[in-house]
Amino acid sequence: MDTRLNETQEMLRASAREFLSENCPSRTIREVRKSGQGCPPELWRQFGELGWLGLALPEAAGGSGMSFLDLCLLIEELGYACVPSPFADVTAGAGLLLAEAGADAHQETLERVATGDCILTPALDGCRDAEGFSELPEVTRDGDAFMLNGTHLFVDHGASASHFLCSARGAESTGAAALLLVPADSEGVRVTSLDSAFDNRPCRIDFERVRIPASTLVIEGQSSTPMIERARQRMDVARCMDSVGALTWVLEDTVSYASERRQFGQPIGAFQVLQHYCADMHVMLEALRMSTYHAAWRISEELDAGRDIAIACACAHQVIPRFMGLAHQVHGAMGVTYEHDLYLYSTHVTAPGHGLAPLTGYLESALIR
């Protein structure tokens, strides 16, 4: 992998940082959190106008046809700005999954995703049954339509969605996997926001006798399973990239704070233990950055990336809590106050993961492959 960015990638990062610094300052983020509305509609519309939402979508669907790595570089800048939005899941997850599974039949929806008129949120993980096993909603044939019943838990930014890209147990009760495009305003769809201290705004999505036309079926059968797994992997890498951007800001702010905050007549950064803290943070961040870049590059080159994705995700799970703990050690009590921006980043950055023991699963994948 060549770690040098090309001219287009450098321009993309620079323009994104400039736009976000002007249009999404920390004041705006606090207002969004206070309102509980998720990503501001005006900001999401601007993402569409800038071409960000369709960056990696096919040109035939109104996208730019750029690589997954290019998209991840943009997501890194969104993390640096601490933008509260479903951008990563919509673009890296649902958008690319729909493009791969049913671009021709659902081109109009993809065009609306690219312009920002449609917020397509993935709902892929179902819920847990009494024994702890994953259980997907069930879809059955109902005349010339489908009937959907069941629940998806912990759907990030579910309350902001206009449509759900929903996995289910397949059509006609065959047990095969299926993927459906379900409008959020369909009769029988109930969205319940769940309490969370973080920015991902998880929701519970209940489908109770939701009758949807046959055209909403994107794909069914065994071919849908690897597509959904690839979408999960892309979302995991995107979340790692968002974390890389957020932690980059945290390191810069921590070093700046250590240089300016004075104690015993000198900057606290003069104390060796705090210098070691900042050095450790730098090393951890670069390990996460390089492992995530490598995973994103392999996905872009259509190479086998399973082990590399697992390594990046396992690294994120181990780095993020340690990194943020050191940042708060340097900031002291100031870092946990709502007025300080470190609070915003502490409740924004989260490790990726699906299932009950995500770190264990990633480590197992990294070691066995």
MIFIMI-418049 format. One record per residue (C-alpha): residue in three letters; x, y, z. Coordinates in steps of 0.2 Angstrom, whole numbers, plus 2048, in hexadecimal, padded with zeros to 3 digits. Example, Ala and Ser with C-alpha at 12.3 -4.5 7.8 and 13.67 -1.06 7.14 Angstrom:
% MIFIMI-418049
ALA83E7EA827;SER8447FB824;
END
This chain:
% MIFIMI-418049
MET800800800;ASP8068117FB;THR80381C80A;ARG80582C801;LEU7F58357FC;ASN7F283B7EA;GLU7EE84C7E5;THR7DB8497E4;GLN7DB8417F5;GLU7E58507FD;MET7D885C7F5;LEU7CA8527FC;ARG7D085280E;ALA7D586480D;SER7C486A806;ALA7BB85F813;ARG7C4866822;GLU7C287881C;PHE7AF875819;LEU7AC86C82A;SER7B6879834;GLU7AB88682D;ASN79A87D82D;CYS79B87183C;PRO7A487984A;SER7A387385C;ARG79587F85F;THR78A877852;ILE78E866858;ARG78886B86A;GLU778872862;VAL775862859;ARG777857868;LYS76C862872;SER75E861865;GLY76084F863;GLN75C850851;GLY76C84784A;CYS77584E83B;PRO76D85F837;PRO76385E827;GLU76C86D81F;LEU77D865822;TRP77785581B;ARG77185E80B;GLN782866809;PHE78A85580A;GLY7808507FB;GLU7848617F2;LEU79685E7F5;GLY79584D7ED;TRP79B8447FE;LEU78C8397FF;GLY78F8327EE;LEU7A18327EF;ALA7A481F7ED;LEU79381B7E4;PRO7938167D2;GLU7928257C6;ALA78381D7BE;ALA77A8207CE;GLY77F8327D0;GLY78F82E7DA;SER7A18327D6;GLY7A78217D5;MET7B68247E0;SER7BF8177EB;PHE7BA8117FC;LEU7CB817802;ASP7C68297FC;LEU7B6827805;CYS7BF822815;LEU7CA832814;LEU7BB83C814;ILE7B4833823;GLU7C483682C;GLU7C184982A;LEU7AF847830;GLY7B683E840;TYR7C384C842;ALA7B5859842;CYS7AA84D84E;VAL79B84F842;PRO78C846849;SER78583D83A;PRO78182C832;PHE78D830824;ALA798821826;ASP78A814827;VAL78081C819;THR78F81D80D;ALA79A80F811;GLY78C803817;ALA77B805810;GLY77F80F800;LEU78D8047FA;LEU7837F47FF;LEU7747FA7F5;ALA77F7FE7E6;GLU7877ED7E7;ALA7777E37E9;GLY76A7EC7DF;ALA7717FC7D6;ASP7677FA7C6;ALA7567F77CF;HIS7598047DC;GLN7628117D2;GLU75681F7D7;THR75881C7E9;LEU76B81C7E7;GLU76A82D7DE;ARG75F8347ED;VAL76D82D7F9;ALA77A8367EF;THR7718477EF;GLY76C845802;ASP7598447FF;CYS759832806;ILE76282D816;LEU76481A814;THR769812824;PRO76E800825;ALA7657F4831;LEU76E7E4830;ASP7717DC841;GLY75F7D7847;CYS75E7D485A;ARG7627C7866;ASP7567B986B;ALA7547B287D;GLU7647A787A;GLY76E7B5874;PHE76E7B0861;SER76C7BD854;GLU75A7BD84D;LEU7557C783D;PRO7447CD839;GLU73A7C182E;VAL7337C681D;THR7257BC815;ARG71B7BD805;ASP70B7C6806;GLY7027C57F5;ASP70C7D07E9;ALA7157D87F8;PHE7207D3807;MET71C7D481A;LEU72A7D8826;ASN72A7D4839;GLY7387D5845;THR7447E184D;HIS7557E984A;LEU75E7EF859;PHE76C7FC85B;VAL76980484A;ASP77581384A;HIS76C823845;GLY75C81A842;ALA751829846;SER759833838;ALA75682682B;SER74982881D;HIS74C816817;PHE75380681F;LEU75E7FA815;CYS7587EB820;SER75E7D9821;ALA7517CC824;ARG74E7B9824;GLY7497B6812;ALA73A7B7808;GLU72D7AA808;SER7337A3818;THR74179A810;GLY74D79F81D;ALA7597A7810;ALA7607B8813;ALA7587C780B;LEU75B7DA80A;LEU74D7E6809;LEU74B7F9806;VAL73E7FF813;PRO738811814;ALA739817826;ASP72781E825;SER71F80D820;GLU71080882B;GLY7167FD838;VAL72880383A;ARG72B80A84B;VAL73C81284F;THR741814862;SER75081E867;LEU75B816874;ASP76581F881;SER77782087D;ALA78582B883;PHE78D82B872;ASP78A834861;ASN784824858;ARG77282785E;PRO76C81485E;CYS75A80F85B;ARG74F80085B;ILE7467FD84B;ASP7367F284D;PHE72D7EC83D;GLU71B7E6841;ARG7127DF832;VAL71A7EC827;ARG7137E9815;ILE7207EE808;PRO71F7EC7F5;ALA7297DE7EC;SER7347EC7E4;THR73C7EF7F5;LEU7457DE7F5;VAL7577E27F1;ILE75E7D17F1;GLU75A7C07F9;GLY7637AF7FA;GLN7747AA7FF;SER77D7B77F5;SER7767C5801;THR7807BE80F;PRO7927C2809;MET78C7D3803;ILE7857D7814;GLU7957D281C;ARG79F7DD811;ALA7947EB815;ARG7977E8828;GLN7AA7E8824;ARG7A97F881B;MET79F800829;ASP7AC7FA836;VAL7BB80182C;ALA7B181282A;ARG7AE81383C;CYS7C180F83F;MET7C481D833;ASP7B882983C;SER7C182584C;VAL7D2828844;GLY7CC83A840;ALA7C583D851;LEU7D583785A;THR7E084284F;TRP7D6851856;VAL7D784B868;LEU7EA848866;GLU7ED85A85F;ASP7E286186D;THR7EB85787A;VAL7FC85D874;SER7F686F873;TYR7EE86E885;ALA7FE86788C;SER808875884;GLU7FD88388B;ARG7F787C89C;ARG8038828A9;GLN80687A8BA;PHE81587D8C6;GLY81A88C8BB;GLN81C8828AB;PRO81287A89E;ILE80C8688A3;GLY813862893;ALA82486489A;PHE8218568A6;GLN82884589F;VAL81983B8A4;LEU80D845899;GLN81A84588B;HIS81983288C;TYR80683388C;CYS80683D87C;ALA813832874;ASP809823878;MET7FA82B870;HIS80382F860;VAL80A81D85E;MET7F8815861;LEU7F0821855;GLU7FC81D847;ALA7FA80B84A;LEU7E780D848;ARG7E9819839;MET7F580D82F;SER7EB7FD833;THR7DA80682E;TYR7E280E81E;HIS7E97FD819;ALA7D87F581B;ALA7CF803812;TRP7DC801804;ARG7DA7EE802;ILE7C77F1801;SER7C97FE7F3;GLU7D57F27EA;GLU7C87E47EB;LEU7D57D97F5;ASP7D17CD803;ALA7D07D9812;GLY7C87CE81F;ARG7D77CC82A;ASP7DC7DE827;ILE7CB7E582C;ALA7CC7DA83C;ILE7DD7E1841;ALA7D77F383F;CYS7C77F0849;ALA7D17E7857;CYS7DD7F5857;ALA7CF801859;HIS7C77F8867;GLN7D87F8871;VAL7DE80986C;ILE7CF81486E;PRO7CC812881;ARG7DE813885;PHE7E182287A;MET7D282C881;GLY7D7827893;LEU7E882F890;ALA7E083E888;HIS7D6841898;GLN7E583E8A3;VAL7ED84D89B;HIS7DE85889B;GLY7D98538AD;ALA7C88598B2;MET7C78658A4;GLY7C4858897;VAL7B485189F;THR7AB86289F;TYR79E864892;GLU7A687588E;HIS7B686D887;ASP7B6865876;LEU7BE85687C;TYR7AD851884;LEU7A6851872;TYR7B384586B;SER7B283A87A;THR7A0837877;HIS7A3836864;VAL7B1829861;THR7AC817863;ALA7B480785E;PRO7AB7FD850;GLY7A27ED854;HIS7947E1851;GLY78E7D385D;LEU7907D086F;ALA7A37CE86F;PRO7AA7D8860;LEU7BC7DA866;THR7BD7C7868;GLY7B67C4857;TYR7C27D084F;LEU7D17C8858;GLU7CB7B7853;SER7CA7BC841;ALA7DB7C5841;LEU7E37B5848;ILE7DB7A783F;ARG7DC7AE82D;
END
